[in-house]
Amino acid sequence: MADSNADAATLRVDLRDLNRQREAIEEELATLTEALGAANMGGVTGALVDREGFPRADVDVHTTRTMRHRLACLNTDHKALMQMLESRLHALHAATAGERGAGGVSAARAEPSRAPPQVAPAAPSPMANGDADSMPSFARIASVTAGGPAAAAGLQAGDELVRYGHLDSTNHDGLRAVARLTGRSEGGAISLAVRRAGETLAISLAPHRWEGPGLLGCHLVPRVNP
């Protein structure tokens, strides 16, 4: 029992550290996507050469390429970090379940593996920190279209949006900031905190073009009284 408690405590420390790293990466991602949207930049995915193959004169091509490279590296790091968070969460659940196992038999050994299947839609993970649990939601997912990015990320109709990248109830600007961040993040990833059935979940959403309208494939409505 003492070893199980020690393992759980270590995993919680790891989760807090990983969550701080996640927040730092997401903050830099938001800063870079904002900067790439400036008038003299080429955006996240825009062409950097003209029809004749020469660098565009209206764009700072070198800086744009440097920022895009950094953005790609951060997206790779973010994906790996989210996988590590999910792995630690499963380990923590197994450790705490073992503490409750009857007759000294660990529930982690008695139960089948809880590793998520590697298929879409993605399985959302419980948040690793308690901050989002106390935050109010500011929007609700009214509908999710099958085959779209939101469905692939695991979002469901009725989910309450607590955090969208660096946006929350204090700075979403009537959801206009959500639309702006979505457009700037095309081809990248946005980390969400959503509340579902009283539980706060972490979801990674990748806005991109698909056969349906928009970049998300879902309809958001603001919460008047979160």
Buried (B, 14 or more C-beta within 10 A) or exposed (E): EEEBEEBBEBBBEBBEEBBEBBBEBBEBBBEBBEBBBEEEBBBBEEEBEEEEEEBBEEBBBEBBEEBBEEBEEBBEBBEEBBEBBBBBBBBBBBBBBBBEBEEEEBBBEEEEEEEEEEEEBBBBBBBBBEBBBEBEBBBBBEEBBEEBBBBBBBBBEBBBBBBBBBBBBEEBEEBEBBBBBBBBBBBBBBBBBBBBEEEBBBBBBBBBEBEBEBBBBBBBEEBEEB
